[in-house]
Amino acid sequence: MFQVGEFIRGGGFRDTYECASDPTKLLKFDRYEAGERKVKSRGFLKDLFRSVRAKLGYKKQRLSGNQDELLGWQHIQDVGLEDHQSFAKVHGIVETDRGPALLTEKIDNFWHPEIRSIRDYISRHGRVEDKELIRALIDYFKILRQNHVSCFADRPENMGIVLDTAGNKYIKSFDVKPYLNHQLLPLHKIDYLNKKRIRRRLDRHLDILSSDSSSDGHKI
């Protein structure tokens, strides 16, 4: 049984703690069981769209956060990226002295102790001017795009800025929960269309990081 250590941070789905039994790991605890997380209203039309989708048999809301991340990690494994340096490893559900938790790799090679993610960097500096970091971002999105990875790994708050053994910056994701498919027609089940949709989303997300719409008009 794993022992729970110090509290690290809380998110929309889960709370993360140090693993006292293994300092190289983290423990993530769900705040909600599957189906219990309150769905926020997105306005009349979007709520109506959700209702129609639900009647057609689509999942109305997410699983628990840990179940979602296990599902996302399965995709990472399926495309052969489980040993890639850009993804924090997910080891599965374990028993702890506070109940079941998801055991994951602890990232300890952050570039800066207070600027751990791309979101932190943009909040602090207003724009990304570091050429090495720009290169790291482009390389990271190439990996996602080439392997059609569709998950929370493309969100700035989940992109850790870390250093390799030579002291070079690269991006490492610490959340791979998959996105829900919000299409009325299940076009995502057609492989070609699904991959095209994923590439379009990744291109859009990278563009957001480098466009006037991010960080009060600043650009990468």
ZIKAJO-V38216 format. One record per pair of residues at least 4 apart in sequence whose ideal C-beta (glycine too) atoms are under 8 Angstrom apart, sorted by the first residue. I is the first residue (numbers start at 0). J is the second residue. Records with the same first field share a line. If there is no record, write none. Layout:
BEGIN
I: J + J
END
This chain:
BEGIN
0: 94 + 95 + 96
1: 18 + 19 + 20 + 21 + 24 + 26 + 93 + 94 + 95 + 96 + 100 + 102
2: 18 + 19 + 20 + 95 + 96
3: 16 + 17 + 18 + 19 + 26 + 95 + 96 + 97 + 100
4: 16 + 17 + 18 + 19 + 26
5: 16 + 17
6: 14 + 15 + 16
7: 15 + 16 + 17 + 25
8: 14 + 15
9: 13 + 14 + 15 + 30
10: 14 + 15 + 64
12: 29 + 30 + 31 + 36 + 61 + 63 + 64 + 67 + 176
13: 27 + 28 + 29 + 30 + 64 + 65 + 101
14: 27 + 28 + 30
15: 25 + 26 + 27 + 28
16: 25 + 26 + 27 + 28 + 100
17: 22 + 25 + 26 + 105
18: 22 + 23 + 24 + 25 + 26 + 102 + 105
20: 24
22: 105
23: 104 + 105 + 107
24: 90 + 102 + 103 + 104 + 105
25: 102 + 103 + 104 + 105
26: 93 + 95 + 100 + 101 + 102 + 103
27: 64 + 65 + 68 + 100 + 101 + 103
28: 97 + 98 + 100 + 101
29: 63 + 64 + 65
30: 36 + 64
31: 35 + 36 + 63 + 64
32: 63
33: 61 + 62 + 63 + 66
34: 60 + 62
36: 60 + 61 + 63
38: 49 + 59 + 60
40: 46
41: 45 + 46 + 49
42: 46
43: 47
44: 48
45: 49
46: 50
47: 51
48: 52 + 181 + 183
49: 53 + 59
50: 54
51: 55 + 183
52: 57 + 59 + 181 + 183
53: 57 + 59
55: 183
57: 180
58: 179
61: 67 + 176 + 179
62: 66 + 67 + 70
63: 67
64: 68 + 176
65: 69 + 92 + 100 + 101
66: 70
67: 71 + 176 + 177
68: 72 + 89 + 101 + 103 + 174 + 175 + 176
69: 73 + 89 + 91 + 92 + 101
70: 74 + 176 + 177
71: 75 + 150 + 151 + 175 + 176 + 177
72: 76 + 81 + 89 + 175
73: 77
74: 78 + 148 + 149 + 150 + 175 + 177
75: 80 + 81 + 86 + 89 + 148 + 175
76: 80 + 81
78: 146 + 147 + 148
79: 146
80: 85 + 86 + 142 + 146 + 148
81: 86 + 88
83: 142
84: 163 + 169 + 171
85: 139 + 142 + 169 + 170 + 171 + 172
86: 152 + 171 + 172 + 175
87: 103 + 104 + 105 + 106 + 159 + 171 + 172 + 173
88: 103 + 104
89: 101 + 102 + 103 + 104 + 175
90: 102 + 103 + 104
91: 101 + 102
92: 99 + 100 + 101 + 102
93: 99 + 100 + 101 + 102
94: 98 + 99
95: 99 + 100
103: 173
106: 159 + 161 + 171 + 173
108: 161 + 162 + 163
109: 114 + 115 + 159 + 160 + 161 + 162
110: 114 + 160 + 161 + 162 + 168
111: 115 + 160
113: 119 + 123
114: 119 + 120 + 123 + 160
115: 119 + 159 + 160
116: 120 + 155 + 156 + 157 + 158 + 159 + 160
117: 121 + 127 + 136 + 155 + 156 + 158 + 160 + 170 + 208
118: 122 + 154 + 155 + 156 + 158
119: 123 + 160
120: 124 + 127 + 132 + 160
121: 125 + 126 + 127 + 155 + 208 + 213 + 214 + 217
122: 214
124: 128
125: 214 + 215 + 217
126: 214 + 217 + 218 + 219
127: 132 + 133 + 136 + 208 + 209 + 219
128: 219
129: 133 + 168
130: 134
131: 135 + 167 + 168
132: 136 + 160 + 168
133: 137 + 219
134: 138
135: 139 + 160 + 168 + 169 + 170
136: 140 + 158 + 170 + 205 + 208 + 219
137: 141 + 205
138: 142 + 169 + 170
139: 143 + 158 + 169 + 170
140: 144 + 153 + 201 + 204 + 205
141: 145
142: 146 + 148
143: 148 + 152 + 153 + 201
144: 197 + 198 + 201 + 202
147: 193 + 194 + 197 + 198
148: 152 + 153 + 175 + 197 + 201
149: 177 + 178 + 197 + 200
150: 174 + 175 + 176 + 177 + 178
151: 157 + 172 + 174 + 175 + 176 + 177 + 178
152: 157 + 158 + 172 + 174 + 175
153: 157 + 158 + 200 + 201 + 204 + 205
154: 158 + 174 + 204
155: 208
157: 172 + 173 + 174
158: 170 + 171 + 172
159: 170 + 171 + 172 + 173
160: 168 + 170
161: 168 + 169 + 170 + 171
162: 166 + 167 + 168 + 169
163: 167 + 169
178: 200
180: 185 + 187
182: 186 + 187
186: 192 + 193 + 196
187: 192 + 193 + 196
188: 193
189: 193
190: 194
191: 195
192: 196
193: 197
194: 198
195: 199
196: 200
197: 201
198: 202
199: 203
200: 204
201: 205
202: 206
203: 207
204: 208
205: 209
206: 210
207: 212 + 213
208: 213 + 219
209: 213 + 218 + 219
210: 218
211: 216 + 218
213: 217 + 218
END
